């Protein structure tokens, strides 16, 4: 059974070990935390957000942050969502996000939650869709220059039912 808890700095080495290559690192962080590979000090930025770790009886299996994207308390935004690569494709990401959504809607009381995902990160995109996120059609698509390529970011949202 998966549960979530507030992130502890003692979890950093485990979480950072999950990104073994530049492409997966930038799909995870969009370069916001720094250049690959990042240090523990650079990762400490997440402590300024609402960071959570997901765990089961074997230890840490995932990580994500939540933050307020603006002054309103009505919306929270998922960020830096990652699952241990050995656990991907087995429902851990979906279970972790469902627990995060429970926090967003039932504990925090937000009316909606949003996130961004790169178009080239299809496993993450389909996980978010399976949890209930919907695509948002924007006038302009946010793009990032990553590894000499232009990566487009999809905006997704879920409203409290």
DSSP file (Angstrom, degrees, kcal/mol; ACC not computed):
  #  RESIDUE AA STRUCTURE BP1 BP2  ACC     N-H-->O    O-->H-N    N-H-->O    O-->H-N    TCO  KAPPA ALPHA  PHI   PSI    X-CA   Y-CA   Z-CA
    1    1 A X              0   0    0      0, 0.0     2,-0.3     0, 0.0    56,-0.1   0.000 360.0 360.0 360.0 132.1    0.0    0.0    0.0
    2    2 A X        +     0   0    0     54,-0.1     2,-0.3    52,-0.1    54,-0.2  -0.670 360.0 173.9 -88.6 141.8    1.3    3.4   -0.9
    3    3 A X  E     -A   55   0A   0     52,-2.3    52,-2.6    -2,-0.3     2,-0.3  -0.912  20.6-133.6-135.0 164.6    1.2    6.4    1.4
    4    4 A X  E     +A   54   0A   0     -2,-0.3     2,-0.3    50,-0.2    50,-0.2  -0.908  22.1 173.4-121.1 154.0    2.6    9.9    1.2
    5    5 A X  E     -A   53   0A   0     48,-2.2    48,-2.6    -2,-0.3     3,-0.1  -0.955  44.4 -76.8-146.7 161.7    4.5   11.9    3.8
    6    6 A X  E     -A   52   0A   0     -2,-0.3    46,-0.3    46,-0.2    44,-0.0  -0.375  60.5 -99.0 -60.2 142.6    6.2   15.3    3.9
    7    7 A X        -     0   0    0     44,-2.2     2,-0.4    57,-0.1    -1,-0.1  -0.315  35.8-157.1 -61.5 141.6    9.6   15.2    2.1
    8    8 A X    >   -     0   0    0     -3,-0.1     3,-2.5     1,-0.1     4,-0.2  -0.954  24.8-124.6-119.8 145.0   12.7   14.8    4.3
    9    9 A X  G >  S+     0   0    0     -2,-0.4     3,-1.5     1,-0.3     4,-0.3   0.754 108.8  70.4 -60.6 -22.4   16.2   15.9    3.3
   10   10 A X  G 3  S+     0   0    0      1,-0.2    -1,-0.3     2,-0.1     4,-0.3   0.629  91.2  62.1 -68.8 -10.7   17.4   12.4    4.1
   11   11 A X  G <> S+     0   0    0     -3,-2.5     4,-2.1     1,-0.2     3,-0.3   0.552  77.2  93.6 -86.4  -9.6   15.4   11.2    1.0
   12   12 A X  H <> S+     0   0    0     -3,-1.5     4,-2.8    -4,-0.2     5,-0.3   0.872  79.9  50.8 -59.2 -46.2   17.4   13.3   -1.5
   13   13 A X  H  > S+     0   0    0     -4,-0.3     4,-1.5    -3,-0.2    -1,-0.2   0.901 111.7  48.7 -61.6 -40.6   20.0   10.7   -2.6
   14   14 A X  H  4 S+     0   0    0     -4,-0.3     4,-0.5    -3,-0.3    -1,-0.2   0.946 113.9  45.7 -62.7 -48.3   17.3    8.2   -3.4
   15   15 A X  H >< S+     0   0    0     -4,-2.1     3,-1.4     1,-0.2     4,-0.3   0.926 112.6  49.5 -63.4 -46.0   15.2   10.6   -5.4
   16   16 A X  H >< S+     0   0    0     -4,-2.8     3,-1.2     1,-0.3    -1,-0.2   0.782 101.1  65.2 -66.1 -25.3   18.2   12.0   -7.3
   17   17 A X  T 3< S+     0   0    0     -4,-1.5    -1,-0.3    -5,-0.3    -2,-0.2   0.674  86.6  72.9 -70.0 -15.2   19.3    8.5   -8.2
   18   18 A X  T <  S+     0   0    0     -3,-1.4     2,-0.8    -4,-0.5    -1,-0.2   0.657  83.9  71.0 -76.0 -15.3   16.2    8.0  -10.3
   19   19 A X    <   +     0   0    0     -3,-1.2    -1,-0.2    -4,-0.3    18,-0.1  -0.857  53.9 163.8-104.9 100.4   17.4   10.3  -13.1
   20   20 A X        +     0   0    0     -2,-0.8     2,-0.3    17,-0.0    -1,-0.1   0.525  60.9  34.5 -94.2  -8.7   20.2    8.4  -14.8
   21   21 A X  S  > S-     0   0    0      1,-0.1     4,-2.0     0, 0.0     5,-0.1  -0.960  80.4-110.8-146.3 162.7   20.3   10.4  -18.0
   22   22 A X  H  > S+     0   0    0     -2,-0.3     4,-2.8     1,-0.2     5,-0.3   0.895 111.0  54.7 -61.8 -44.0   19.9   14.0  -19.2
   23   23 A X  H  > S+     0   0    0      1,-0.2     4,-2.3     2,-0.2    -1,-0.2   0.943 111.8  43.0 -60.0 -48.8   16.7   13.5  -21.2
   24   24 A X  H  > S+     0   0    0      1,-0.2     4,-1.6     2,-0.2    -1,-0.2   0.872 112.8  54.9 -65.7 -34.4   14.8   12.0  -18.2
   25   25 A X  H  X S+     0   0    0     -4,-2.0     4,-2.5     1,-0.2     6,-0.3   0.943 111.5  42.8 -61.9 -47.1   16.2   14.6  -15.9
   26   26 A X  H  X S+     0   0    0     -4,-2.8     4,-2.3     1,-0.2    -2,-0.2   0.824 110.0  56.2 -72.9 -29.7   15.0   17.5  -18.1
   27   27 A X  H  < S+     0   0    0     -4,-2.3    91,-0.3    -5,-0.3    -1,-0.2   0.865 114.5  42.4 -63.5 -33.2   11.6   15.8  -18.6
   28   28 A X  H  < S+     0   0    0     -4,-1.6    52,-0.4    -5,-0.2    -2,-0.2   0.893 133.2  15.9 -78.3 -42.2   11.3   15.7  -14.8
   29   29 A X  H >< S-     0   0    0     -4,-2.5     3,-2.1    -5,-0.1    -3,-0.2   0.609  79.1-137.8-113.3 -14.7   12.6   19.2  -14.0
   30   30 A X  T 3< S-     0   0    0     -4,-2.3    -4,-0.1    -5,-0.3    -3,-0.1   0.682  71.4 -71.8  57.6  18.0   12.5   21.3  -17.2
   31   31 A X  T >  S+     0   0    0     -6,-0.3     3,-0.9     3,-0.1    -1,-0.3   0.499 106.0 126.5  79.5   3.4   15.9   22.5  -16.0
   32   32 A X  T <  S+     0   0    0     -3,-2.1    -2,-0.1     1,-0.3     3,-0.1   0.837  73.8  47.3 -63.8 -33.2   14.3   24.6  -13.2
   33   33 A X  T 3  S-     0   0    0      1,-0.3     2,-0.3    -4,-0.2    -1,-0.3   0.598 125.3 -89.6 -84.7 -10.3   16.5   23.0  -10.6
   34   34 A X    <   -     0   0    0     -3,-0.9    -1,-0.3    -5,-0.1     2,-0.2  -0.830  61.0 -36.7 131.4-172.2   19.7   23.4  -12.6
   35   35 A X  S    S-     0   0    0     -2,-0.3     2,-0.1     2,-0.2   -13,-0.0  -0.586  82.6 -58.0 -89.7 150.7   21.7   21.5  -15.1
   36   36 A X  S    S+     0   0    0     -2,-0.2    -1,-0.1     1,-0.1   -14,-0.1  -0.451 120.4  32.1 -69.2 138.6   22.1   17.8  -15.1
   37   37 A X  S    S-     0   0    0     -2,-0.1    -2,-0.2     1,-0.1    -1,-0.1   0.673  85.9-161.2 -83.1 146.2   23.3   16.3  -12.8
   38   38 A X        -     0   0    0     -4,-0.1     2,-0.2   -22,-0.1    -1,-0.1  -0.442  12.0-124.3 -87.1 163.4   22.1   18.5  -10.0
   39   39 A X     >  -     0   0    0     -2,-0.1     4,-2.3     1,-0.1     5,-0.2  -0.531  26.3-107.1 -97.9 167.1   23.5   18.6   -6.5
   40   40 A X  H  > S+     0   0    0      1,-0.2     4,-1.3     2,-0.2    -1,-0.1   0.886 122.0  56.0 -58.2 -39.0   21.7   18.1   -3.2
   41   41 A X  H  4 S+     0   0    0      1,-0.2     3,-0.4     2,-0.2     4,-0.2   0.922 107.9  46.4 -62.7 -44.5   22.1   21.8   -2.6
   42   42 A X  H >4 S+     0   0    0      1,-0.2     3,-1.5     2,-0.2    -1,-0.2   0.897 110.2  54.0 -64.5 -39.2   20.3   22.6   -5.9
   43   43 A X  H >< S+     0   0    0     -4,-2.3     3,-2.2     1,-0.3    -1,-0.2   0.762  87.6  80.2 -66.4 -23.4   17.6   20.1   -5.1
   44   44 A X  G >< S+     0   0    0     -4,-1.3     3,-1.8    -3,-0.4    -1,-0.3   0.667  70.7  84.2 -60.9 -13.7   17.0   21.8   -1.7
   45   45 A X  G X  S+     0   0    0     -3,-1.5     3,-2.2     1,-0.3    -1,-0.3   0.847  76.9  68.3 -52.7 -35.0   14.9   24.4   -3.7
   46   46 A X  G X  S+     0   0    0     -3,-2.2     3,-1.8     1,-0.3    -1,-0.3   0.730  82.5  73.2 -62.4 -20.3   12.0   22.0   -3.4
   47   47 A X  G <  S+     0   0    0     -3,-1.8    -1,-0.3     1,-0.3    -2,-0.2   0.698  87.3  62.8 -67.2 -17.3   11.9   22.7    0.3
   48   48 A X  G <  S+     0   0    0     -3,-2.2    -1,-0.3    -4,-0.3    -2,-0.2   0.525 106.4  52.5 -82.3  -5.6   10.4   26.1   -0.6
   49   49 A X  S <  S-     0   0    0     -3,-1.8     2,-0.7    -4,-0.2    18,-0.2  -0.191 110.2 -83.2-104.8-160.9    7.4   24.3   -2.1
   50   50 A X  E     - B   0  66A   0     16,-2.4    16,-1.5    -2,-0.1     2,-0.3  -0.829  56.7-171.4-107.7  89.0    5.1   21.6   -0.5
   51   51 A X  E     - B   0  65A   0     -2,-0.7   -44,-2.2    -5,-0.2     2,-0.3  -0.627   6.5-177.7 -90.4 142.2    7.3   18.5   -1.2
   52   52 A X  E     -AB   6  64A   0     12,-3.1    12,-2.0    -2,-0.3     2,-0.4  -0.960  14.8-151.9-132.8 149.4    6.0   14.9   -0.6
   53   53 A X  E     -AB   5  63A   0    -48,-2.6   -48,-2.2    -2,-0.3     2,-0.4  -0.948  12.2-143.9-116.4 145.9    7.5   11.5   -0.9
   54   54 A X  E     +AB   4  62A   0      8,-2.4     7,-3.1    -2,-0.4     8,-1.5  -0.861  27.6 173.0-103.6 143.4    5.4    8.4   -1.6
   55   55 A X  E     -AB   3  60A   0    -52,-2.6   -52,-2.3    -2,-0.4     5,-0.2  -0.974  18.8-173.2-147.6 159.0    6.5    5.2    0.1
   56   56 A X  E >   - B   0  59A   0      3,-2.2     3,-1.4    -2,-0.3   -54,-0.1  -0.648  59.5 -66.5-133.2-164.3    5.5    1.6    0.7
   57   57 A X  T 3  S+     0   0    0      1,-0.3     3,-0.1    -2,-0.2   -55,-0.1   0.672 132.4  53.9 -65.3 -15.4    6.8   -1.2    2.9
   58   58 A X  T 3  S-     0   0    0      1,-0.3     2,-0.3     0, 0.0    -1,-0.3   0.596 117.4-102.5 -93.4 -12.1   10.0   -1.3    0.7
   59   59 A X  E <  S+B   56   0A   0     -3,-1.4    -3,-2.2     0, 0.0    -1,-0.3  -0.897  72.5   2.7 127.2-158.1   10.8    2.4    1.1
   60   60 A X  E     +B   55   0A   0     -2,-0.3    -5,-0.3    -5,-0.2     3,-0.1  -0.447  50.4 165.7 -70.7 133.0   10.5    5.6   -1.0
   61   61 A X  E     +     0   0A   0     -7,-3.1    23,-2.5     1,-0.3     2,-0.3   0.504  59.8   6.2-123.1 -12.6    8.8    5.0   -4.4
   62   62 A X  E     -BC  54  83A   0     -8,-1.5    -8,-2.4    21,-0.3     2,-0.3  -0.983  51.3-154.1-164.2 171.5    7.9    8.5   -5.6
   63   63 A X  E     +BC  53  82A   0     19,-2.4    19,-2.6    -2,-0.3     2,-0.3  -0.990  16.5 159.5-152.8 146.4    8.2   12.2   -5.1
   64   64 A X  E     -B   52   0A   0    -12,-2.0   -12,-3.1    -2,-0.3     2,-0.3  -0.974  21.7-140.6-159.4 163.0    6.2   15.3   -6.1
   65   65 A X  E     -BC  51  79A   0     14,-2.8    14,-1.9    -2,-0.3     2,-0.3  -0.886   6.6-156.0-122.3 159.9    5.7   18.9   -5.0
   66   66 A X  E     +BC  50  78A   0    -16,-1.5   -16,-2.4    -2,-0.3     2,-0.3  -0.965  19.0 166.8-127.1 149.3    2.7   21.1   -4.8
   67   67 A X  E     - C   0  77A   0     10,-1.1    10,-2.5    -2,-0.3     2,-0.6  -0.985  41.1-104.8-154.0 161.4    2.6   24.9   -4.9
   68   68 A X        -     0   0    0     -2,-0.3     8,-0.2     8,-0.2     5,-0.1  -0.824  25.2-159.0 -85.7 119.5    0.3   27.9   -5.3
   69   69 A X  S    S-     0   0    0     -2,-0.6     2,-0.2     6,-0.4    -1,-0.1   0.712  72.5  -1.0 -74.9 -17.2    0.7   29.2   -8.9
   70   70 A X  S    S-     0   0    0      2,-0.4     5,-0.1     5,-0.3    -2,-0.0  -0.783  96.3 -70.8-150.5-165.4   -0.7   32.6   -8.0
   71   71 A X  S    S+     0   0    0     -2,-0.2     2,-0.1     2,-0.0    -3,-0.0   0.767  98.4  95.8 -70.1 -25.8   -2.2   34.5   -5.1
   72   72 A X        -     0   0    0      1,-0.1    -2,-0.4     2,-0.0     3,-0.4  -0.349  63.6-152.2 -68.6 144.3   -5.4   32.5   -5.0
   73   73 A X  S    S+     0   0    0      1,-0.2    -1,-0.1    -4,-0.1    -2,-0.0   0.320  82.1  86.8 -92.7   6.2   -5.7   29.6   -2.6
   74   74 A X  S    S+     0   0    0     36,-0.2    37,-2.5    37,-0.1    38,-2.0   0.625  86.5  49.8 -82.5 -13.8   -8.2   27.9   -5.0
   75   75 A X  E     - d   0 112A   0     -3,-0.4    -6,-0.4    35,-0.2     2,-0.3  -0.982  56.5-173.1-132.2 138.0   -5.5   26.2   -7.1
   76   76 A X  E     - d   0 113A   0     36,-1.7    38,-1.9    -2,-0.4     2,-0.4  -0.894  16.0-145.0-117.9 157.1   -2.5   24.0   -6.4
   77   77 A X  E     -Cd  67 114A   0    -10,-2.5   -10,-1.1    -2,-0.3    38,-0.2  -0.985   7.8-136.8-128.2 126.7    0.0   22.9   -9.0
   78   78 A X  E     +C   66   0A   0     36,-2.6    38,-0.4    -2,-0.4     2,-0.3  -0.512  32.3 169.6 -72.8 145.7    1.8   19.6   -9.1
   79   79 A X  E     +C   65   0A   0    -14,-1.9   -14,-2.8    -2,-0.2   -50,-0.1  -0.984  48.9  21.7-151.9 161.9    5.5   19.7  -10.0
   80   80 A X  E    S+     0   0A   0    -52,-0.4     2,-0.4    -2,-0.3   -51,-0.1   0.832  71.5 179.2  50.7  41.2    8.6   17.5  -10.1
   81   81 A X  E     +     0   0A   0    -53,-0.2     2,-0.3   -17,-0.1   -17,-0.2  -0.602   8.4 159.5 -76.4 125.8    6.5   14.3  -10.2
   82   82 A X  E     -C   63   0A   0    -19,-2.6   -19,-2.4    -2,-0.4     2,-0.4  -0.996  25.2-160.3-150.0 145.7    8.8   11.2  -10.4
   83   83 A X  E     -C   62   0A   0     -2,-0.3   -21,-0.3   -21,-0.2     5,-0.1  -0.959  42.7 -91.0-123.5 143.5    8.5    7.5   -9.6
   84   84 A X    >>  -     0   0    0    -23,-2.5     3,-2.4    -2,-0.4     4,-0.6  -0.302  38.8-129.0 -48.2 126.3   11.3    5.1   -9.0
   85   85 A X  G >4 S+     0   0    0      1,-0.3     3,-0.5     2,-0.2    -1,-0.2   0.773 107.4  59.0 -57.4 -26.7   12.1    3.7  -12.5
   86   86 A X  G 34 S+     0   0    0      1,-0.2    -1,-0.3     3,-0.0    -2,-0.1   0.596 108.6  46.1 -76.7  -9.9   11.9    0.2  -11.2
   87   87 A X  G X4>S+     0   0    0     -3,-2.4     3,-1.1   -26,-0.1     5,-0.6   0.430  84.7 118.2-109.3  -3.0    8.3    0.8  -10.2
   88   88 A X  T <<5S+     0   0    0     -4,-0.6    -3,-0.0    -3,-0.5    35,-0.0  -0.317  71.8  26.6 -69.0 148.9    7.0    2.6  -13.3
   89   89 A X  T 3 5S+     0   0    0     34,-0.1    -1,-0.2     1,-0.0    -4,-0.0   0.578  99.2  92.2  79.2   9.8    4.2    1.0  -15.2
   90   90 A X  T < 5S-     0   0    0     -3,-1.1    -2,-0.1     0, 0.0    -1,-0.0   0.220 106.6 -95.4-120.6  12.7    2.9   -0.8  -12.1
   91   91 A X  T  >5S+     0   0    0     -4,-0.0     4,-2.3     3,-0.0     5,-0.2   0.437  91.2 118.1  91.2  -0.2    0.4    1.8  -10.9
   92   92 A X  H  ><S+     0   0    0     -5,-0.6     4,-2.7     2,-0.2     5,-0.2   0.921  76.2  48.9 -66.9 -42.8    2.6    3.5   -8.4
   93   93 A X  H  > S+     0   0    0     -6,-0.2     4,-2.6     2,-0.2     5,-0.2   0.928 112.7  47.7 -62.2 -45.3    2.4    6.9  -10.1
   94   94 A X  H  > S+     0   0    0      2,-0.2     4,-2.3     1,-0.2    -1,-0.2   0.928 113.5  47.4 -61.4 -46.4   -1.3    6.8  -10.4
   95   95 A X  H  X S+     0   0    0     -4,-2.3     4,-1.8     2,-0.2    -2,-0.2   0.901 112.2  50.2 -62.7 -41.4   -1.7    5.8   -6.7
   96   96 A X  H  X S+     0   0    0     -4,-2.7     4,-2.2     1,-0.2    -2,-0.2   0.928 111.7  47.5 -63.3 -45.5    0.7    8.5   -5.6
   97   97 A X  H  X S+     0   0    0     -4,-2.6     4,-2.8     1,-0.2    -2,-0.2   0.880 107.8  55.8 -65.1 -37.5   -1.1   11.2   -7.6
   98   98 A X  H  X S+     0   0    0     -4,-2.3     4,-1.8     2,-0.2    -1,-0.2   0.894 109.1  47.3 -61.6 -39.1   -4.5   10.0   -6.2
   99   99 A X  H  X S+     0   0    0     -4,-1.8     4,-1.8     2,-0.2    -1,-0.2   0.892 111.3  51.2 -67.9 -38.7   -3.1   10.5   -2.7
  100  100 A X  H  X S+     0   0    0     -4,-2.2     4,-2.6     1,-0.2    -2,-0.2   0.897 109.0  51.2 -62.4 -40.1   -1.8   14.0   -3.7
  101  101 A X  H  X S+     0   0    0     -4,-2.8     4,-2.9     2,-0.2     5,-0.4   0.867 105.1  56.0 -65.6 -36.4   -5.3   14.8   -5.1
  102  102 A X  H  X>S+     0   0    0     -4,-1.8     4,-2.2     2,-0.2     5,-1.1   0.925 110.1  46.0 -60.4 -43.3   -6.9   13.8   -1.9
  103  103 A X  I  X>S+     0   0    0     -4,-1.8     5,-3.3     3,-0.2     4,-0.8   0.946 113.3  50.0 -61.5 -48.4   -4.6   16.3   -0.1
  104  104 A X  I  <5S+     0   0    0     -4,-2.6     6,-2.5     3,-0.2     5,-0.5   0.926 124.8  25.0 -57.0 -49.9   -5.3   19.0   -2.7
  105  105 A X  I  <5S+     0   0    0     -4,-2.9    -3,-0.2     4,-0.2    -2,-0.2   0.901 130.7  32.6 -88.9 -43.3   -9.1   18.7   -2.6
  106  106 A X  I  <5S+     0   0    0     -4,-2.2    -3,-0.2    -5,-0.4    -2,-0.1   0.857 130.8  24.9 -88.2 -36.1  -10.0   17.3    0.9
  107  107 A X  I  <<S+     0   0    0     -5,-1.1    -3,-0.2    -4,-0.8    -4,-0.1   0.901 131.9  33.5 -95.1 -50.7   -7.3   18.7    3.1
  108  108 A X  S   <S-     0   0    0     -5,-3.3    -3,-0.2    -6,-0.2    -4,-0.2   0.831  94.9-138.5 -76.3 -32.6   -6.1   21.9    1.4
  109  109 A X        +     0   0    0     -5,-0.5    -4,-0.2    -6,-0.4    -5,-0.1   0.706  39.2 163.8  83.1  21.1   -9.6   22.7    0.0
  110  110 A X        -     0   0    0     -6,-2.5   -35,-0.2     1,-0.1    -1,-0.2  -0.324  37.2-144.6 -69.3 155.5   -8.5   23.8   -3.5
  111  111 A X  S    S+     0   0    0    -37,-2.5    49,-3.4     1,-0.2     2,-0.3   0.705  79.0   9.6 -91.6 -24.4  -11.0   24.0   -6.3
  112  112 A X  E     -dE  75 159A   0    -38,-2.0   -36,-1.7    47,-0.3     2,-0.3  -0.983  58.8-151.4-152.2 162.3   -8.6   22.8   -9.0
  113  113 A X  E     -dE  76 158A   0     45,-2.7    45,-2.5    -2,-0.3     2,-0.3  -0.991  16.7-173.2-136.6 143.9   -5.2   21.4   -9.6
  114  114 A X  E     +dE  77 157A   0    -38,-1.9   -36,-2.6    -2,-0.3     2,-0.3  -0.821   7.2 173.0-131.9 169.2   -2.9   21.8  -12.6
  115  115 A X  E     - E   0 156A   0     41,-1.9    41,-2.7    -2,-0.3     2,-0.4  -0.968  23.0-128.9-165.3 165.6    0.4   20.6  -14.0
  116  116 A X  E     - E   0 155A   0    -38,-0.4     2,-0.3    -2,-0.3    39,-0.2  -0.957  21.7-178.6-121.8 145.3    2.5   20.7  -17.1
  117  117 A X  E     - E   0 154A   0     37,-2.2    37,-3.5    -2,-0.4     2,-0.1  -0.997  30.3-112.8-143.4 136.9    4.0   17.8  -18.9
  118  118 A X  E >   - E   0 153A   0     -2,-0.3     3,-2.0   -91,-0.3    35,-0.2  -0.431  22.8-127.8 -68.2 141.8    6.3   17.6  -22.0
  119  119 A X  T 3  S+     0   0    0     33,-2.8    -1,-0.1     1,-0.3     3,-0.1   0.768 109.4  59.7 -59.5 -26.1    4.7   16.2  -25.1
  120  120 A X  T 3  S+     0   0    0     32,-0.3     2,-0.5     1,-0.2    -1,-0.3   0.346  87.8  77.6 -87.2   8.7    7.7   13.8  -25.4
  121  121 A X    <>  +     0   0    0     -3,-2.0     4,-2.3     1,-0.2     3,-0.3  -0.561  55.2 160.4-112.5  65.7    6.9   12.3  -22.0
  122  122 A X  H  >  +     0   0    0     -2,-0.5     4,-2.9     1,-0.2     5,-0.3   0.851  67.4  57.7 -61.2 -39.7    4.0   10.1  -23.0
  123  123 A X  H  > S+     0   0    0      1,-0.2     4,-1.7     2,-0.2    -1,-0.2   0.930 111.8  43.3 -58.1 -42.0    4.1    7.7  -20.0
  124  124 A X  H  > S+     0   0    0     -3,-0.3     4,-2.5     2,-0.2    -2,-0.2   0.931 113.1  52.5 -66.4 -44.6    3.7   10.6  -17.7
  125  125 A X  H  X S+     0   0    0     -4,-2.3     4,-2.3     1,-0.2    -2,-0.2   0.930 111.0  46.2 -56.6 -48.2    1.0   12.2  -19.9
  126  126 A X  H  X S+     0   0    0     -4,-2.9     4,-2.2     1,-0.2    -1,-0.2   0.833 110.0  54.5 -68.2 -30.6   -1.0    8.9  -20.0
  127  127 A X  H  X S+     0   0    0     -4,-1.7     4,-1.5    -5,-0.3    -1,-0.2   0.934 109.2  47.7 -64.0 -45.8   -0.7    8.5  -16.2
  128  128 A X  H  X>S+     0   0    0     -4,-2.5     5,-2.5     1,-0.2     4,-1.0   0.895 111.8  50.2 -63.5 -39.5   -2.1   12.0  -15.7
  129  129 A X  H ><5S+     0   0    0     -4,-2.3     3,-0.6     1,-0.2    -1,-0.2   0.911 107.8  53.7 -63.2 -41.6   -5.0   11.2  -18.0
  130  130 A X  H 3<5S+     0   0    0     -4,-2.2    -1,-0.2     1,-0.3    -2,-0.2   0.808 106.6  52.3 -64.2 -29.4   -5.7    8.0  -16.2
  131  131 A X  H 3<5S-     0   0    0     -4,-1.5    -1,-0.3    -5,-0.1    -2,-0.2   0.718 129.7 -94.6 -79.0 -21.1   -5.9    9.9  -12.9
  132  132 A X  T <<5S+     0   0    0     -4,-1.0    -3,-0.2    -3,-0.6    -2,-0.1   0.486  72.5 145.5 122.0   5.5   -8.5   12.3  -14.4
  133  133 A X      < -     0   0    0     -5,-2.5     2,-0.3    -6,-0.1    -1,-0.3  -0.463  33.2-150.6 -72.4 147.9   -6.5   15.3  -15.7
  134  134 A X  E     -F  157   0A   0     23,-2.7    23,-2.4    -2,-0.1     2,-0.1  -0.897  19.7-104.5-118.5 149.1   -7.7   17.0  -18.9
  135  135 A X  E     -F  156   0A   0     -2,-0.3     2,-0.5    21,-0.2    21,-0.2  -0.425  28.6-143.7 -67.8 144.2   -5.8   18.9  -21.5
  136  136 A X  E     -F  155   0A   0     19,-2.5     2,-0.7    -2,-0.1    19,-0.5  -0.950   9.2-138.5-109.0 129.8   -6.1   22.6  -21.5
  137  137 A X        -     0   0    0     -2,-0.5     2,-0.3    17,-0.1    17,-0.0  -0.801  27.5-171.8 -90.0 117.0   -6.2   24.4  -24.9
  138  138 A X        -     0   0    0     -2,-0.7     3,-0.1     1,-0.1    17,-0.0  -0.735  33.8-125.8-107.7 156.3   -4.0   27.5  -24.7
  139  139 A X  S    S+     0   0    0     -2,-0.3     2,-0.4     1,-0.2    -1,-0.1   0.885 101.7  24.9 -65.1 -38.5   -3.5   30.3  -27.2
  140  140 A X  S    S-     0   0    0     -3,-0.0     2,-0.5     0, 0.0    -1,-0.2  -0.985  80.9-131.4-129.6 141.5    0.2   29.7  -27.0
  141  141 A X        -     0   0    0     -2,-0.4     2,-0.3    -3,-0.1    13,-0.1  -0.766  24.3-122.7 -91.7 130.7    2.1   26.6  -26.1
  142  142 A X  E     -G  153   0A   0     11,-0.5    11,-2.7    -2,-0.5     2,-0.3  -0.554  35.6-170.7 -70.4 131.0    4.9   26.9  -23.6
  143  143 A X  E     -G  152   0A   0     -2,-0.3     2,-0.4     9,-0.2     9,-0.2  -0.935  12.3-162.3-127.6 150.9    8.2   25.7  -25.2
  144  144 A X  E     -G  151   0A   0      7,-2.5     7,-3.3    -2,-0.3     2,-0.8  -0.968  21.7-129.6-128.1 143.4   11.6   25.0  -23.7
  145  145 A X  E     +G  150   0A   0     -2,-0.4     2,-0.4     5,-0.2     5,-0.2  -0.861  40.8 169.8 -93.3 110.5   14.9   24.6  -25.5
  146  146 A X  E >   -G  149   0A   0      3,-2.7     3,-2.3    -2,-0.8    -2,-0.1  -0.986  61.1 -15.7-129.7 126.8   16.3   21.3  -24.2
  147  147 A X  T 3  S-     0   0    0     -2,-0.4    -1,-0.1     1,-0.3     3,-0.1   0.848 127.9 -52.9  51.3  39.3   19.3   19.4  -25.4
  148  148 A X  T 3  S+     0   0    0      1,-0.3     2,-0.3    -3,-0.0    -1,-0.3   0.565 121.3 101.0  76.7   8.8   19.2   21.4  -28.7
  149  149 A X  E <  S- G   0 146A   0     -3,-2.3    -3,-2.7     2,-0.0     2,-0.7  -0.833  74.9-117.4-121.5 160.1   15.6   20.6  -29.3
  150  150 A X  E     - G   0 145A   0     -2,-0.3     2,-0.5    -5,-0.2    -5,-0.2  -0.889  30.9-164.4 -97.6 116.6   12.3   22.5  -28.8
  151  151 A X  E     - G   0 144A   0     -7,-3.3    -7,-2.5    -2,-0.7     2,-0.4  -0.883   7.4-146.2-104.8 129.2   10.1   20.7  -26.3
  152  152 A X  E     - G   0 143A   0     -2,-0.5   -33,-2.8    -9,-0.2     2,-0.5  -0.737   9.5-142.7 -94.8 142.2    6.5   21.6  -26.1
  153  153 A X  E     -EG 118 142A   0    -11,-2.7   -11,-0.5    -2,-0.4     2,-0.4  -0.895   5.4-146.8-108.8 129.0    4.7   21.5  -22.7
  154  154 A X  E     -E  117   0A   0    -37,-3.5   -37,-2.2    -2,-0.5     2,-0.4  -0.769  12.8-140.8 -90.5 136.8    1.1   20.4  -22.4
  155  155 A X  E     -EF 116 136A   0    -19,-0.5   -19,-2.5    -2,-0.4     2,-0.3  -0.830  22.8-174.7 -96.1 135.2   -1.0   22.1  -19.7
  156  156 A X  E     -EF 115 135A   0    -41,-2.7   -41,-1.9    -2,-0.4     2,-0.3  -0.945   3.8-176.6-132.0 152.8   -3.4   19.8  -17.8
  157  157 A X  E     -EF 114 134A   0    -23,-2.4   -23,-2.7    -2,-0.3     2,-0.4  -0.985  13.3-165.4-147.3 153.9   -6.0   20.6  -15.2
  158  158 A X  E     -E  113   0A   0    -45,-2.5   -45,-2.7    -2,-0.3     2,-0.3  -0.988  13.7-151.4-139.7 133.8   -8.5   18.8  -12.9
  159  159 A X  E     -E  112   0A   0     -2,-0.4   -47,-0.3   -47,-0.2     2,-0.2  -0.790  32.8 -97.0-103.5 149.6  -11.4   20.5  -11.1
  160  160 A X              0   0    0    -49,-3.4    -1,-0.0    -2,-0.3   -49,-0.0  -0.427 360.0 360.0 -64.7 132.4  -12.8   19.3   -7.8
  161  161 A X              0   0    0     -2,-0.2    -1,-0.2    -3,-0.0   -50,-0.0   0.448 360.0 360.0 -86.7 360.0  -15.9   17.2   -8.5
